Amino acid sequence: MPRVKVPRKSTAIDMTAMCDVAFLLLTFFILTATARQPEPLPVDTPASTVKIKLPETDVATVTIGQGKIFFGVKGQQIRINMLDRISKRYNLQFTEQEKVRFSVVETFGVPVANLKQFIALSNDERNQEGLQPGIPADSTDNQLHEWILAARYATKELNNKDLRLSIKGDAKEEYPEIKKVIDIFQKQKINKFSLITSLRQAEK
Amino acid sequence: MAELDTSSGGSKKGGKVRSKKQSTRIDLTAMVDLAFLLITFFMLTTTLAKPQAMDLAMPDKDEDKPESKLEIADNRTMTILLGQNNRIEWYMGLVDNPKTPTVDNFGRNGIRKALIEKIKEVRGITGDPKKGLIVLIKPSDKSSYRNLVDILDEMKISDVQTYAIVDITNPEIGLMKRDGIYK
């Protein structure tokens, strides 16, 4: 009796379709990617049920955590313009190179006096925890007020839009710290702002 | 696996010299590998979850215009005091004569129940759906930022139209001290 021969099939697969899909996905992810910036001040935002997304442009974020205040504005041109205004206000001189270096920093928390040293640091050094002492916001030396003012003017000049301020606070932060920032906002007649929260997963 | 097939149909003896017919199949394995590697990289580095923003409007704080302060009926106002250890206390009316001061918790069985109850009650009193409950949120120094966001969230959940964050006063701190949620 002749043996039934099992035909041997080739193991080679047509990978064209798989390759197509892979590159399609790749293109999608490259185009939608906004690289995650390392945060110098990690905060754990409280959860809420609101589902409104923060806009991408014309937004400034005041980060409050561990008793420190950090500040950040979206947009490189706005940051350069803001630095110009601050340098005028505090009589500091920055070179073009320093301005460009500053413009890539998303969030910072150093007093104006240390700004030059801060700009000279490399990106990794800047984000070391505890290196940035926070922006002073006392009534005697209210630098946060000046930064916010500069950022608002810069946004108005460049984009002709009102800057939207948002507070990104750590959940455990005590209320007086938050109050201090809200008071600075209100002193500039900013009565509308956003609180950044994370999404609450399930209803309690 | 896929391989580059370069074999021609076998050489024929004699005859014309034919140019070799090359196969168009290419080994795609490496390319797919690379593509998936990059996909993985971009998937992990993108921030998919954009932060949520809770909009908040504070009452105008104009020291020059004290007359802009609005008088409101005290049977419509509910004051929520945020104390320590995630405890809250609420009362209706004025602090000199607080009606039903209650120490409460956050969450569904705590403040939300009271809020929904009071919304109904006030609507019954005024008889006008536009004149609903007014909530004054007064965070004390002992409360945390989480408490503030939680209570604002409760306002959104129970659909309170009018609410404001107001500075706390001494009688209210006294009230909280009495009930042991502020030391």
Interface residues (C-beta under 8 A of the other chain):
Chain A: T11 A12 I13 M15 T16 M18 C19 A22 F23 L25 L26 F29 I30 T32 A33 T34 A35 R36 T45 P46 A47 S48 T49 V50 K51 I52 K53 L54 P55 I64 S166 K168 G169 D170 A171 K172 E173 E174 Y175 P176 E177 I178 K179 I182 F185 Q186 K189 N191 K192 F193 S194 L195 I196 T197 S198 L199 R200 E203 K204
Chain B: M1 A2 E3 L28 T29 M31 V32 A35 F36 L38 I39 F42 M43 T45 T46 T47 A49 K50 P51 Q52 A53 M54 D55 L56 A57 M58 P59 D60 K61 L82 G107 R108 P139 S140 D141 K142 S143 S144 Y145 R146 N147 L148 V149 D150 L152 D153 K156 I157 I165
